[in-house]
Amino acid sequence: MSENIIVLNDANFETEVVKTGDGPILVDFWATWCGPCRMVAPVLEKLATELKGKARIAKVDVDCNPGTAAKFGISSIPTLLLFKNGKPVDQIVGAGSREAISAMINKHLSAC
């Protein structure tokens, strides 16, 4: 996993996502056994590098962190949930394309 991707868990989610308001953060809810999750991973790694300083990319393993997954109603993975100012503002469920993921993030970069 890229050094530009934040690894989240039930213990640090609140601090890293909800209480840190420095730009949008895209959270990938995933699991190691999930094929579509593995397809999205390289896209997120590239975006994490390209967007460094503008937006953050993070991952939550739903098997190891069921509390966080339940809190946001994650029932299908991968689910990409975009947070801004500590609140979810957009999402993609399933293995979205690089273009769709990038467009979702960029839409919220330019919004006030």
C-alpha positions in Angstrom: 0.0 0.0 0.0 1.2 3.5 -0.8 2.7 5.7 1.9 0.1 8.3 0.7 -2.8 6.2 1.8 -4.0 6.5 5.4 -5.0 3.2 7.1 -8.0 3.8 9.3 -9.6 1.7 12.0 -12.4 1.9 14.5 -10.0 3.6 17.0 -8.6 6.4 14.7 -11.5 7.0 12.2 -13.1 9.8 14.2 -9.8 11.7 14.7 -8.5 11.2 11.1 -11.8 11.8 9.2 -14.4 13.6 11.3 -12.3 15.9 13.4 -9.7 16.7 10.7 -11.2 19.2 8.3 -8.2 19.8 6.0 -9.8 19.1 2.6 -11.8 16.2 1.4 -10.9 12.6 2.3 -12.0 9.6 0.2 -12.4 6.5 2.4 -12.3 3.1 0.7 -14.3 0.5 2.7 -12.8 -2.8 1.5 -11.8 -6.4 2.5 -8.8 -8.5 1.6 -10.9 -11.2 0.0 -12.9 -8.8 -2.2 -11.9 -9.0 -5.9 -13.4 -5.6 -7.0 -11.6 -4.0 -4.0 -8.3 -5.3 -5.3 -9.1 -3.8 -8.7 -9.7 -0.3 -7.2 -6.6 -0.4 -5.0 -4.0 0.6 -7.7 -6.3 3.5 -8.9 -6.5 4.8 -5.4 -2.8 4.6 -4.9 -2.2 6.7 -8.0 -4.8 9.2 -7.0 -3.3 9.5 -3.5 0.0 10.5 -5.1 -1.5 12.8 -7.6 -3.8 14.6 -5.1 -1.3 14.9 -2.3 -1.9 18.2 -0.5 -5.4 18.6 -2.1 -7.3 15.6 -0.9 -6.5 12.5 1.2 -7.2 8.8 0.5 -7.8 6.3 3.2 -8.8 2.7 3.6 -10.9 0.8 6.2 -10.8 -3.0 6.3 -14.5 -3.8 7.1 -13.6 -7.2 8.4 -11.2 -5.8 11.0 -13.3 -2.7 11.7 -17.0 -3.6 11.7 -18.0 -0.7 14.0 -17.0 1.9 11.5 -18.5 0.0 8.6 -21.8 -0.3 10.5 -21.8 3.3 11.5 -21.9 4.4 7.9 -24.3 1.6 6.7 -21.7 -0.1 4.5 -23.4 -3.2 3.1 -21.5 -3.7 -0.2 -17.8 -3.4 -0.9 -15.9 -1.6 -2.2 -17.8 1.5 -1.1 -15.9 4.8 -1.6 -17.3 7.4 0.7 -16.1 11.0 0.3 -16.0 13.1 3.4 -15.8 16.9 3.6 -15.8 18.8 6.8 -16.2 15.5 8.7 -19.4 14.5 6.9 -20.1 12.1 4.0 -20.9 14.1 0.9 -20.7 11.6 -2.0 -20.1 7.9 -2.6 -19.5 5.2 -5.2 -20.5 1.7 -4.5 -18.6 -1.0 -6.5 -15.4 -0.8 -8.5 -15.8 2.7 -10.0 -13.5 3.7 -12.9 -10.5 6.0 -12.4 -12.4 8.7 -14.2 -15.5 8.4 -12.0 -13.5 8.4 -8.8 -11.4 11.4 -9.9 -14.5 13.3 -11.0 -16.2 12.8 -7.7 -13.1 14.1 -5.7 -12.5 17.0 -8.1 -16.2 18.1 -7.8 -15.7 18.5 -4.1 -12.3 20.2 -4.4 -13.8 23.1 -6.3 -17.0 23.3 -4.2 -17.0 25.8 -1.3 
